[in-house]
Amino acid sequence: MGTQEYHVHLSRQFDAVRAVSTVRDFSLTLGVHRGDSAAGFSAVETLLSAVGACVTTSLGMVAEMSRVQLSEVEVDVAGTRQDKPPILTDVRFVVAVRADASDEKLLRLLSLAERNSTVVSTLRLAIPVTGKIVRK
């Protein structure tokens, strides 16, 4: 069984409100001042974005393997956070697609995408993660 190592570098900016995460030639500015929504994506919003990105990547892969053309894909992701202890208690996502495929085929693609999503599979070890697929 193979493994893959991931590494990102994060440095807090001089203003102590933002941090920049870098990988290869890419960077992402994050908010690191609690409660300051103007500072950038919070850590939780970044995690939810990772869910959406991973589902989109996996869905594209399984659609291609199944010879299903996806002309549009959008993912809305939400999570519920409790304060004490500060944890996410669940994550939910809705994938909206335009595709020439039956509803049954779209449900199968979603199931395969969820199983092939590293982020979804990892989060499911700790919390419920539920997804659904709808037509645009």
N, C-alpha and C positions, 0 to 999 in steps of 0.2 A: 504494500500500500504506500503510495507516494505522499509526500508532504510538500508544502510550499510555505516559505517564510515571507512575512510582510514586515515592512518597517516604514514608519513615518517619523518625521522630526517636528516637534512643536516648540516654538519659542514665544514667550510672552513679550509683548511690545512695551515700549517705554511708557505708554500711557496707562498700563496695568488694567486696561479695559478689554484689550484685544490680544489674540495670539494668532500666529501664522503657523499653519501646519503645511509642511512641504513633503513632496514625494516626487522623485525624478525632476522634471522641469515644471511641475504644477504646484500651485499653492492655494490654500483655502484660509480665509480670515474668519476666525471664530471669536465670539464674545466670551470673555472669561470673568466678567464682573456680574455677579449673581443679581438677577432681577433687572438687568439693563438690556431690554430688547433692542435698543438702538445700536448696541455694540456689535451685533452680527449674530450668526447662528449660535444658539446655545449648544452645549454638549448633547442634550437630549434631542434637539432639532437635527443635529448632525447625525445622530444614531438613526433617527427616523428617516432621514434622507438616504442613509446607507441601506436601509430596508428597501426603499423605493428603487434605488439604483441597482441593487442586487436582484430584485424581482424582475426588473426591466431587462437586465442582462440575461438572466436565466430564461425568461419568456422568449426573448429573441432567439436564443440558442435552440430551445425545444421547438419553436415554431419553424425555424429553418430546417431542422432535422425532420419535422413532420410535413414539410413542404406546404406550410400555411403562410400566406403573405399577410403581414400586419402592416397596414398603411398608416395607422396612428396608434400610439400607446401613451396613456397618461396614468399616473399612479398617485392617489391621495393616501397619505399615511397619517394615522393619529395614534396617540398613546395616552394612557392614564397614569399619572404620577401621584403617589401618596407622599406625604411629608415625613412621617416617622415610622420606620426608617425611610430615607429618601430613595425610593425605588420605583421603577415602572411596574405596574401591575398587569398591564396587557398592552398589546399593539394590534391595531386593525388597519387593513389596507383594502382599497378598492382599485382594481385595474380597469380602466375604460379603454376599449379597443375598437378599431375599425378593421374588419377582416372578413374575407369570404370563407367562412367556416360555420358549421352548425353550432348551436348552443352546446351540444354534447361535446364536440371537439374543443371548443373554447374551455369548457370545464376541465377536460383532460389536460389541455396545455397548462392551465393554472396549477393543477395538481403536480404535474411534472416540474414546472418552474419552481414551485415551493420546495419540492424535494431536492432540487439542484441549487437552491439558494443557500450559500454559506451563512449569510447573516441571519436569515429566517431560521435555518436549522439550529444555529447556535443559540439564538434567543429562545427558541422553543424548549431548550433544556432547562430554562428558568421560569418562563412566563408563557401564558397563552398568546399565540399569534394567529390571527384569523384573517383570511383574505377572501375576496370574491371578485368575479369578473363580470363586467357589464359591457354592453355595446354603446359606442358613442353615437 
